Amino acid sequence: MAKRRRLTPQFKAEIAIEALISQSSQAELYRQHNLSQEQLSKWKHQLLDNAATLFESADKQSTDYREQIEDRTETKVKYRGIYGQIKR
């Protein structure tokens, strides 16, 4: 059985940008990088959908990150409390 390729986010971004600005055809890019049409299309959509987040203020990004950490911590505390009750 063949191993699955693990492609880095950097590689995906580069290929998606190349697909958006390249003079080569999409089919050439699929063959050149051994990708499916669906995969490249998905990466292009992800790039375009998330491009605006690059320009969000650093304060908003840090607030979002802080909220994610708080949510995870709260979930862990709840889990430990439930697990502790079950164990008794």
N, C-alpha and C positions, 0 to 999 in steps of 0.2 A: 504494500500500500504506500502510495506517495505521501511524503510529508507536506503538510499545509504550509504555505509561505506566510511569514509574519512580516507585514509591511508597516513601516513606521509612519506616524502621522506626517512627518516631514516629507516622505516620499509621496504620500497620497496628495498632500497639498501641492507639491511640485507638479505632479501629473495633472491634477485638476486645473491648475493655472495654465499649464502648457495646452491643455485641451481647449481652454477658453480663448487663448490669444494666438495659438499656433496657426500657421498657414497650411500645415499638413491636415490631411483628412482624419476624421475620427477613426476610420478603419485602420489607418496606418498606425495610429497610437495604440489601438487595441493589440495589433499584431506585434508592434515593437516592444511593448511592455507585458505581453502575454496576459491581457486582461479581458474580461467580458464587457460587452457594451453596457449591460446593466450596472456593473460595478463602477465603471467610469462615470456614467450618468449620475449615480448616487453620490459619488464624491464631488462632482460639480455642483449638485444641488446643496450638499452640506456646506461647501465652501461659500456659495452665494447666500445661503440662509444665515450663516453665522458671521459673515464679514462685518456686519455692523457692530458686533461685540468688540471688535478691535478698537473702536473709537469711544467706547464707554469710559467714563472716568474711572480712575484707579480706585477711588473711594467706593463707588458702586460695586466694583468687582470684589473688593475686600469685604464689603458688607455681605454680598452674596456668599462668599466663601465662609465667612464667619457663621452665617445662618446654617449652612450645610454642616459645619462642624458641630454646632449646637444641636441640630436635629439628630445627628449620629450619636452624640453623647447621651442625649435624652433617651434614645432608643436602647442604647446599651444599658443604661441604668434601669429602665423598665424591664428589660430581658433578665438582668441579674436578679431583680426583685422577684420576678415570677419564678425563675429557676430556683432561687433560694427557698421559696415557699413549697415548691414541688419536692425538693430534696428532703425536706423535714419529715 
